[in-house]
């Protein structure tokens, strides 16, 4: 499906759309030629061509919109940000909260950056393990992701 391809790259999705539209247009052309020959009504060609042209235009417009969003470094969609927040909050009891969450997508990869608030009573080694665990949880939700985390020790009562 075109949607599955778009998870990887706008260029791959454009290429898939190009080949798919060629196949659909060719099948429609052959169908139109057969129907015109059988019925003698030339207008059938136009009637079949209009929805195909509209479908191609719609998909091309959507692809341009998505590619421009990627080029503009827009943040990830709301539902993906919610999944990231859930992954952070449910990762470990030592995680008190987070701040400065920044997300974007480029070349089919997600980039996520944030400060992770960890209970200051946790050892350095455990804080490192907790940070790696949070990154793992995010990777489980999004396989193609680069996560940059800065661990910040905070008091437990600072919980947000």
Wavefront OBJ file of the C-alpha trace (Angstrom):
o trace
v 0.000 0.000 0.000
v 1.108 3.572 -0.581
v 0.604 4.348 3.121
v 3.048 1.620 4.217
v 5.657 2.941 1.804
v 5.241 6.491 3.149
v 6.469 5.317 6.551
v 9.886 5.032 4.946
v 10.239 7.907 2.510
v 8.286 10.508 0.563
v 10.430 9.723 -2.477
v 9.512 6.034 -2.283
v 5.842 6.908 -1.910
v 6.057 9.197 -4.972
v 7.675 6.426 -6.965
v 5.013 3.929 -5.842
v 2.272 6.402 -6.770
v 3.863 6.896 -10.184
v 3.907 3.165 -10.966
v 0.455 2.579 -9.473
v -1.060 5.429 -11.482
v 0.557 4.046 -14.664
v -1.006 0.625 -14.065
v -4.437 2.070 -13.193
v -4.376 4.429 -16.191
v -3.342 1.644 -18.586
v -6.018 -0.745 -17.310
v -8.614 2.024 -17.578
v -7.490 2.877 -21.118
v -7.771 -0.738 -22.244
v -11.195 -1.020 -20.587
v -12.344 2.218 -22.242
v -11.146 1.074 -25.677
v -13.000 -2.210 -25.325
v -16.203 -0.509 -24.143
v -16.045 2.097 -26.930
v -15.569 -0.665 -29.510
v -18.468 -2.713 -28.083
v -20.912 0.179 -27.624
v -19.710 2.740 -30.165
v -20.005 5.487 -27.518
v -16.806 7.521 -27.518
v -17.805 9.411 -24.370
v -17.075 6.289 -22.267
v -13.371 7.089 -22.577
v -13.872 10.513 -20.935
v -16.223 9.142 -18.308
v -13.601 6.608 -17.194
v -10.704 9.076 -17.457
v -12.114 11.760 -15.131
v -12.141 9.702 -11.879
v -8.654 8.354 -12.626
v -7.335 11.887 -13.193
v -9.018 13.054 -9.969
v -7.510 10.129 -8.011
v -4.013 10.891 -9.350
v -4.412 14.621 -8.604
v -5.665 13.916 -5.059
v -2.771 11.579 -4.260
v -0.211 13.921 -5.828
v -1.560 16.848 -3.778
v -1.461 14.774 -0.572
v 2.086 13.678 -1.352
v 3.198 17.275 -1.978
v 1.600 18.347 1.315
v 3.301 15.565 3.312
v 6.688 16.166 1.681
v 6.495 19.904 2.355
v 5.666 19.208 6.010
v 8.750 17.019 6.204
v 10.910 19.729 4.639
v 9.541 22.334 7.062
v 10.621 20.289 10.124
v 7.090 20.128 11.479
v 6.560 18.155 14.640
v 5.196 14.628 14.522
v 1.419 14.129 14.426
v -0.472 14.484 17.710
v -1.187 10.743 18.057
v 2.535 9.939 17.682
v 3.479 12.541 20.296
v 0.909 10.995 22.659
v 2.501 7.562 22.088
v 5.935 9.023 22.909
v 4.608 10.598 26.113
v 3.002 7.287 27.158
v 6.289 5.463 26.488
v 8.177 7.951 28.664
v 5.674 8.035 31.523
v 5.220 4.250 31.725
v 8.870 3.319 31.387
v 10.152 3.218 34.993
v 9.136 4.363 38.514
v 12.268 6.550 38.755
v 11.023 8.719 35.891
v 9.450 11.796 37.454
v 8.617 13.603 34.213
v 10.101 15.207 31.125
v 10.480 18.620 29.511
v 11.369 20.277 26.185
v 10.018 17.495 23.962
v 10.973 18.223 20.354
v 9.988 15.987 17.458
v 10.372 16.035 13.696
v 10.531 13.709 10.735
v 13.000 13.638 7.855
v 13.903 11.037 5.237
v 11.461 8.556 6.730
v 13.033 8.699 10.179
v 11.626 10.286 13.326
v 13.827 12.481 15.522
v 12.875 12.877 19.178
v 14.674 14.976 21.772
v 13.785 15.743 25.392
v 14.978 16.165 28.979
v 14.160 13.192 31.180
v 13.565 13.996 34.849
v 14.876 11.193 37.036
v 14.706 10.917 40.829
v 17.961 12.429 42.103
v 18.327 9.615 44.665
v 18.906 7.118 41.842
v 22.559 6.226 41.175
v 24.291 7.389 38.020
v 24.388 3.826 36.679
v 20.680 3.307 37.324
v 19.850 6.694 35.778
v 21.731 5.595 32.665
v 19.805 2.288 32.614
v 16.497 4.137 33.035
v 17.405 6.462 30.161
v 18.214 3.482 27.928
v 14.936 1.827 28.959
v 12.971 4.947 27.971
v 14.732 4.947 24.590
v 13.853 1.253 24.151
v 10.177 1.932 24.905
v 10.132 4.667 22.254
v 11.885 2.352 19.771
v 9.179 -0.264 20.406
v 6.539 2.267 19.380
v 8.528 3.629 16.413
v 11.204 1.396 14.853
v 12.812 4.116 12.689
v 13.636 6.729 15.313
v 16.647 8.608 16.638
v 16.134 9.499 20.297
v 18.304 12.049 22.098
v 17.726 12.192 25.846
v 19.311 14.409 28.471
v 18.795 12.989 31.972
v 18.144 15.621 34.633
v 18.184 14.742 38.361
v 15.201 16.262 40.228
v 13.519 16.010 43.613
v 10.638 13.537 43.840
v 8.144 16.245 44.846
v 8.737 17.990 41.467
v 6.586 15.317 39.790
v 4.467 16.805 36.998
l 1 2 3 4 5 6 7 8 9 10 11 12 13 14 15 16 17 18 19 20 21 22 23 24 25 26 27 28 29 30 31 32 33 34 35 36 37 38 39 40 41 42 43 44 45 46 47 48 49 50 51 52 53 54 55 56 57 58 59 60 61 62 63 64 65 66 67 68 69 70 71 72 73 74 75 76 77 78 79 80 81 82 83 84 85 86 87 88 89 90 91 92 93 94 95 96 97 98 99 100 101 102 103 104 105 106 107 108 109 110 111 112 113 114 115 116 117 118 119 120 121 122 123 124 125 126 127 128 129 130 131 132 133 134 135 136 137 138 139 140 141 142 143 144 145 146 147 148 149 150 151 152 153 154 155 156 157 158 159 160
